[in-house]
Amino acid sequence: MKQAVHFGAGNIGRGFIGALFSQSGYHVTFVDIADQIIDQLNDKKQYQVKLATDQQESVTVKNVSGLNSLKQEEEVIKAISEATYLTTAIGPNILPHIAPLIAKGLASRVKETDEKLYVIACENQISATDLLKGYILENLDQATKEKLADKVYFFNSAVDRIVPIQNNEGSLDVLVEPYYEWVVETKESIPAVEGMSIVKELAPFIERKLFTVNTGHAVIAYLGYLKNENSTIDQSLEDAGIVEQVKKTLGETGAYLIKQYGLDAGEHQQYIEKIINRFKNSYLNDSVNRVGRSPLRKLGPNDRLVRPAVEAKKAGLSYTNLAKAIAAALLFDFNEDEEALKLQTMIKEHGVASALKEVSGLDENSEITEEVINHYNNLK
């Protein structure tokens, strides 16, 4: 049976990428550090992926197993040696930590076989696979790096599927939204995986997704949190003011995307409407404080709020609604989120402008910073 190794046995890994490999006839080896999940995968060897719809349709995912990356290093190396695909859905911040083990697996593999391996980081991060490749190469000697050529291929990808917080304690079953998109950038002919789309240029797809889905989700979360910190995404969208603000913000990101990539304006507007309707799915029951978590990462210079604002300004386009969204993110003070608390301390000790410079790379005297501060004071 064809083999896939997937780093990250969480809800996204099991409910999205791993499920697609299983449906395509692969045995999926999940690599993680969560003992309970690994043990269950090895015991049950299957689980259900349920769709967040009226009918609650489900798919049985079979041919799965698990390995603990901390306790079973040799087994992980062996699995990498035998795989066709190696994928991740573990969070961009974790990629440097798994790279040394992947490097050992690749070093072992290229000594044993000339079979091709395809490495794809399925993360909410532009060029995530390039980042992972860089971390891996740091852990390889020159001779091994040279052996990777024509044997190990690294492809960037864009992924899109909402997987909410689960009430699945003790269960491998995962609830996911019906819609998904997995786009992989390559000019190579690669083994087929059900649900994977191949494109020659990824940038329009990944920025369209990041600056529509991720930006929209964040705007709803941060504005919804300010209105009622215990609400859900779909409940927040019952507020006409929040819906209007989301549309205005995605209008700004859309204007940039249309100008940058020559997208069809009418088609992109339909895409925006489809995304907002996805967020209204009450079966996802996704809390604003979950979606808003990790504001330091989400306010990063290359992420969903700051990057489109900077690009819009460069292009001479409006960014005032993006600035309002950034301001709302700066007010996210959820006391169970470590990054939120750290952000509030930064603002309290050094002010908004200083925090924006450190977190977002924005000059303290920039026009964007001034716009953000105006909105921050109004929202506060």
N, C-alpha and C positions, 0 to 999 in steps of 0.2 A: 504493500500500500504506500502511496505517496506520503511524504512526511512534511509537516510544517512545525516550526518552533515559534511560539509566541510568548514574548516577555510581557507579563501583566495579566494575571488571572482575575482581575476585578470585573465589575459589571460590564464595562465597555469591551474589554477583551473577550469575555465569554459571550456577551450579547450581540456583538457586531463582527469583529474580524475573525475570531475563532469559529463562530457559527458559519460564516461564509466558507471558510476552508473545509469544515466538516461536510457542508452541503455539496462541496466540489470533490468529495472523495478522498480527502486527506485525513490522516491521523494527526491530531493536533496535540502537541506537547506544550502545556502551559508552564512557564517558568515564573516563580513568584517566591515570596518569603512568608506568605500566610499559610501556616501549617494546616489550619482547619480546612481551607479551600483545597489545598494540594491533596490532603488525605481523602476528602470527599470525591475529588476527581478520580483518584486511583481506586476508590471503593465502588462508586456507582458507575463510572465510565460513561455517563450521559447526564443531560439536564434538559430543561425546557426553556425555550425563549418564547415569551408571551408578548403579544402585540397590545399596545395601549389603545384598544378600540372597543366599541359596544360588544362585539362578539368575543373579544379576548382570545382570538385564534392563537395557537401555539405550534411550535416546531420543535421536534426532538433532536438535540445535537448529540451525535454519537461519536465513537472512536476518539475519545479524549483521555488524556492522562496528565499528571502534574509532576514537576520536579521543584525542589527547594534549592534556590541558587546559592544559599549560604551553606547548606549541608550536603548537597549532592553535586559538587562541582564537576567531578569526572563524568557523571551521567549526563549533565548538561552539555559538556564538551562532545560527548559521543553523539548526543541528539543533533547538535549543530553539524557534526560530520556527516550525518545521514539525511539532512533536510534538503528540500527544494527551495522552501521559503523560510526566511527568518523575519518576523515582524515584531513590532512593539506597540503597546498602547498603555503606557506606564506613567506618562507625564514628562514633559520636556526636562524638568529639573532632575529627573532620575537617570536620564540617559548617560551622564558621565559615570554613574555608579555601576551600571551594568556593562559598560564598554570593556573593562579589563577581562571579564569572563567571556564575552563574545570574541574578543581578540584571541584568547586561548583556544576557543573553539575553531576559529578560522585558521589559526596556525596549525592545529592538528589536522584539520580537514584537507588543506592544500597539500599536505604530505601524503595523504591517503588516496585522494581521488581528484580527477579532472572534471567531475560533474559540476555543473553551474549551480550557484546559490544566489538567490535574489533577496536582498535586504531592503526592507521598507519600514520606516518609522511612521506609524499612523498616529500622529500627535497634532494637537491644535497649535501648531507652530510653523511659520514659514520656513521652508528648507530644513525640516527636522532631520531628514535622512542625511543631509550634508553635515549637519552638526554631529550626528551619531558617528558617521564615517570618520570625522576628524578626531573624535574621542578614541575610536578604535585604533586608528593609525598611530596615535600617541603611544599605544601599548604594544606596537609591533616593531621588530628590527627591519632593517632595509631589505634584507634578503627575502623575508616573508612578505613584505609589502609588494615586492616585484612578482612574487608567485600568485598574488591575488588577481593580477591582470588576466582577463578573459576567463576567470573562474568565479569571482565574486563580484556581483553587480549591485550598485546602490541606487535606488530610485526614490525620488521625492514623491510625496502623495498629499492629497487633500481628503479628509474624512469628515463626514457629517451624519450624525445620528444622535438624537436626544435620548440619553439613558438616565432617568431620574434616580434620586436616592431611593433605595429599595427597602421594603419591609420584608427582607428575605433572610433574616438571621437564621443560620443553620441550614439554609437551602442554597443550592447552586442555581436555581431557576432565576431568570432575569426578565424584567419588564422593559420593553423598548418601544419607541414610537415606530409606526409602520414605515415611514419615509427613511431612506438612507442614501448616501452617495459616497463612493470610494473611487477616487480618480488617481491614477498612477501615471507619472511622466516617464516615458521611455520611447525610443525609436527601435528597440529590440523586439523580437518576437519571443514572448515569454509564455510559460504554461498558463492555461486559462484558469481563472478563479471566478466562480459565479458571483455576480454583483460588482466585479472590478471593471472599471472603464479605463481604457488606455488613451492617453493624449500625448501629442508631441511637445506641447508647451503648457505647463501647469499654472504659471503665474496668474492668468485670468481667472482660473477656477478657484485657486486657493485664496486669492484676495477677494473674489466675489463672495466666497463662503465666509471668510474671516470677518469681512467688513459689512456683511449683511446678517448672517446667522449669529455670530459671536458678538458683534456690536449690538444688534437688536436685543439679544438675550440680556446683555449687560445693562443696557439702558432701562429695560423693564425692571430688572432686579434692583438697580440702585434707586430709581425713582419710586418703585413699589415699596422698597424698604423704608424710604423717608416717609411715606404715607402710612404704612403699617408693617412693622418689621416682622410680623408673624404671618403675612399673607403669602399666597402662592403666585406663580407667574400668571396663570390663567385668571385668578382673582384680580390681579393688578390691571389686567387688560379689560376689566369691566369698567375701569375709569377712563372716560373719553379723553381726558386731558393727557393721560399717559400714552394712550394709543396715538393721539395727535403728535406728541413729542417723539415717539418712536418713528412715526412716518417722516417727520421733518428731519430727524437725524439720519435715517436711511436714505432720505432724499439727497443729503449732502454726501454720504459715502457713495451713493449711486452716481452722482454727478462726476465724482472723481473717476470711478470705475469706467463709466461710459467714455469719458475723455481719454483715459489712459489706454484702454484696450479696444476702443471702438465697438463696445457692446451696443446692441439694438435697444434704444430707450424704452420702447413699448414692452419688449420681452423682459427687460430688467425690472420694470415696474410690476409685471406679473409675478416675477420671482419674489420681489419684496412682499407682495400681498400673500403669496403662498407661504412664505416664512412666518409672517405674522399669524396666519391661520394655524400653522403648526403649533405656535406658542399658546394658542387658545385651548389646546387639548387638555381637558380637565382630568383625564385619566392619568396624565403624567404627574399631577399633584406635586409639582416641583416648587420648593420654597424659595423665596427671594433671597434668604440668607445663605442658602446653599449655592445658588447661581452666582451670587455676588462675592463669594469667598475668594481669597487670594487677590485682594485689590492691588498689591504691589506688582504682581506679575501682570495683571490685566491693565495696569497703567504704565507698563513698560514701553520704551520708545518704539518697539516694533510690533506692538500688540493692537488690540481691537479699537481702542479709543484715541490714543495719541497719534499713532501712525497715520490714520486717515485724516486727522485734523492737520497734521504737518504737510501731508501731500496735497490736501485741498488748498491750503494757504500758498504752497509753491505754485499751484496751478491757477491761482487767482480766483478760487472758488470760495463759497461760503463755508464757514466752519463754526458758526456761533452755537448751533445745536449740539455739535460734538463737544464744544467747550462746556456746555451745560451738563452734558453726560459725564465729562471728566470731573466737574465740580461735585456732582452727585456721588461719584465714586469716592471722592475725597471725604465725604461725609458718612461713608459706610463704617460704622463703629460697632459692628456686631461683636459682642464680648466673648464669643466662643471661637473666633477666628484669629489666629496668631498674627497674621499679616495685617488685619484690620487694626488690631491694637497697636502694632508697631507703627503703622501709618499715622494713627491719631497722636502717638507720642512725638513723632517727627514734626507734625503740624503744631502741636502745643509748644514744643521747645524752640522751633526755628521758623515757624510760619509756613503758609501755603506755598509761596514762591520758592522757598528753599527746598521744601519737600518735592515739589514738581521737578526741580533741577536734578535732585538726587535720584528720584524714582523714574522720571520720564525723560530726562535729558533735555528739558526745555530751559532755555535761558531765562533768568529771573525777570528780565526786562522785555521779554518777547511779547508780541501782540497777543499770541495765544494765551500766555500766562495771565496777561491783564484781563482778557476776556473770561478766563476761567475764574479768576478771583472775583470779578463782578458777579458772576452767577453763583459762586460759592456763598458770597455775602447775602445774596437775595434768597437762596435756598435755606440758608441757615436760620 
